[in-house]
Amino acid sequence: MNIVLATTLIIAVFLKSDWRSWEKYYPEMLYIALAASVYELIAYKEFHLWEFKETAMLSKFNVHLLHNLVVNPIVVLLYLSNYPTQGKKLFYNLKWIFGFWVIEWFASIFHVISYHNGWNLILSLLFIMVMFPMIRLHHSNKTLALPLSVVISITLLLLFGYI
C-alpha cells in the first residue's frame, strides 16, 4: 500500500500540481519532512504514537523514509499548488483534511499503520485538522508558523508524556 500510495501521488503531482514551480513550495516541503523526521527521532525506540508497518518490500526504516521524504512533501506540493486564491478555502481545506484522514483510515484497516500510547484515528483527525492549516500558514507567514509549531509540538510532548 505504501508503494501504491507513493506511486499514485507521484503521478498525481505531474497531472494535478504546478510541479514546474516546485521551488515556490520547497520550504513547506522541507517543513513537513523535518517535522515528520523530528517525530521519528523523538519516538525512535519506544514511544511511537503511530507507526507504519514494514512490508515484504520495505523495512520499517524505509517505509518511514518513503513517507517523510516522498509522500509528505508531494502531498504539500499538491495541496499548496492548488490552493484557491479566492473563495472556497474552507471547503478546500476540509476536502484535504477528510481525504488525508480517509487514506489513514484505510491504512489502519489494512494494518499498514498502528496506533500506540493512547493515539487513535480521532486524534489523527484532530492532528490533520491542525497540520494542513499550519502548512498553509508556513507558506504565507513563516515568522508566525515556526514559533507556533514549537508551541504545538511542546504541547503534544507534554500531553503524551514525552516530557
Phi, psi and omega in degrees: 000324180297316180290322177297315178299311181298317179296316178299317179293321178297317177295314180299323182296326178281330181272328192239359183240172175268062187295337178291339178254032184303332182298330179296332184253002184302317179302322180285329175296320176291321179303312182289322179294319179293316180300314180295321180290322177296319176303315180298320179295318181293317187268001193319300189277310195218359188229051174288144170268320172225152183211133175282143180271144174289158180235178177297331183264335185230131173290166179303317178301314181291327176297315179296318176299316179302315180289315184291323188254347180239298187299304184299312177298324178293320176301316179298316179299315178296315182297308186284324184287346177250007183296130182293140178279333178219155173053165172050023179292321178297313179298319179300314179295317179298322178298316180291317179299310181296315180298315179297318181292321179297319177299318178294323178299313177299319179299322179289323178298319181270011176059035175275335178228146177232157183244145185216164172053041176091355180281151179203180182297326179294317177295325175298318178300314178298318178299315180295326178294337175269322186301308184295315175298327178292323176298314180296318178298318178300323179292323184263335184205081181298326182298327176272321186294320185293309177295324177296323176298320179295316179298315179298316180297315179296320177300314178296319178299319178291315182300324184255015170074020175289322180230000000 
